[in-house]
Amino acid sequence: MKRTLVLMVFGLLLCGVGLFAAENVVVINGYPVIWADPAVGSDWYDTEVLYNLYDPLVYPTPEGSVRPHLATSWEAVDGDLAHWRFYLRQGVKFHDGSELTAEDVAFSMTRFITMGKGNSGPLGKVTAEVVDEYTVDFFLDKPNALFPELLALFFPVNKEQVLAHIGPGSYGDMGDYGEEWLSTHDAGTGPYMMVSHTPGQRLEAVRFADYFLGWDDPFWGPDEVPIERAIFIMETDYTTLMTLLKRGDLDLELNGGWTLPQMREIQRTEGVRIEYIWGQNVTVWMNTQAPPTDDEHFRKAILYAFDYEALLAPYEPFGYTETGIVPPDMPGYVPIEPQPRKQDLDRARQELALSKYADQLGQVKVVFHYCGGLAFEEEVGLQLQADLAKLGIKVEVVGPPWPQYSAECSSPETTPNMVIFLFAPQVAPPLDYYTFDMYHPEGLGWIFSAHWYFEDQEVLRLLEETRTTVDFERRLEIYKQLQPMIADHALALFPYYKPTPFACQAYVAGPKEKIPMVGPSESLYNWRINLRLKEELRG
């Protein structure tokens, strides 16, 4: 009865879509909370939306670097890695028709750093100054060789629009800096414009005809045309999503949370396909301040007790593999213990004997939380539960809904012993994302704070050295040196690496580029729709 009611509700939400079999509209699965303000959003669901509504100064490439975008070029002034100059593209229009200038970029950076939310952490303290109408300078608090690459998650906003919609807030004369207004409106230059956003229900956007890159591209076939309207729906239950997909009420599923049986079902479903664009490290953080995972030997016992092979074997035909701190298909990957990924209960018992909980087996409990609705995350918890039971350790497996789950991970005091996340490369360069952003106090923070305030001074020193190392090969060697040092503290369990299975209807063409970073590949500018094929399949 409950499932029927859910589907009836979605039928009502999507009734406008279902009435037009060959309408130029694409329905996409979002998540219950999307932060559409580019100074606030940080999760990959936010980033996927932001890359549709806004543009960064630099754009990630399929090769893992960045290319000019809103900025045509940049330079370290006089070789000073703390002083960067960016030259802007002329003629770029905001969605209200006004032109992007250096004033907008400088204002946006000041807003980004002042608010201190979203993806601002890796940039440090940045001061922006307008040089001329299309040139802006950035002054950093410390040299950073990676600064241009990190700007792939900096999205300029329309200064005049934001200033016109400032509400009460805590930023002095800037009030709330337009945060409330930007949660349900956009002030961007992106390929799509927000029409409406009801948080927790749906977000709608339409194509921006004056997008600066244009819409004529010979890459696409004669029947593949730009998508006119996008609807992001908010659903986390993959049983419901499967029904919507097979019924034709879901066109693109961009979260990749399908279970093994569901992926097999998609392969058998006519008119639906799976696209693999970027991969994800499945990571289980261990809270180093909460008993019993506050003991390093106890954490190491968990790593050796886990049966990696039992969990991974069914997924290997879909490209799943063992992994470590850095994904195995990424330059700079270093295997970490236990390697190869095998269960070793004898070694686990040895580590437990060295822990301060050695005399409490049968009494200690580990709390494992996963995001409610994601069955494959629950599967990891249940495997862990079965494995640690052999050592006399009870594991409580709980799946709260995403808003509660993410909120509890805001501090070590409220975070359970173990929490599971899927980490796809979310910043450029990806190696920096899996190292500096996750293990340095000035990294992305929030759920990415793998150390849970755990610090190793030598690890921190080497992480900071990557910021001043211009030569990529030298930086690569530092990343390789760091991985076993981080792993030695057993801060996380790495069950496996998974290619992200995006499900889509056959009439949705794309992506044109497969970029190994969350966001740019999911911009609908990178996709098209074949209305003739849609009519044939759904008519």
Secondary structure, DSSP 8 states (H G I E B T S, - for coil): -HHHHHHHHHHHHTHHHHT-TT-SEEEEE--S----STTT--SHHHHHHHHHH---SEEE-TTSSEEESSEEEEEEGGG-TTEEEEEE-TT-B-TTS-B--HHHHHHHHHHHHHHT-TT-GGG-SEEEEEEETTEEEEEESS--TTHHHHGGG-----HHHHHTT--S-SSGGGTTTTHHHHTTS----SSEEEEEEETTTEEEEEE-TT-TT-S--TTS-TTEE---EEEEE----HHHHHHHHHHTS--EE-S----HHHHHHHHHSTTEEEEEEEEEEEEEEE-TTSTTTTSHHHHHHHHHHS-HHHHHGGGGGGT-B---SS-TTSTT----SS-S----HHHHHHHHHHSTTGGGTTT-EEEEE--TT-HHHHHHHHHHHHHHHTTT-EEEEE---HHHHHHHTTSTTTS-SEEEEEE---SSSHHHHHTHHHHSTTSS-GGG-TTTT---HHHHHHHHHHTT---HHHHHHHHHHHHHHHHTT--EEEEEEEEEEEEEETTEE--S---SSTTGGGSGGG-EEEHHHHHHHH-
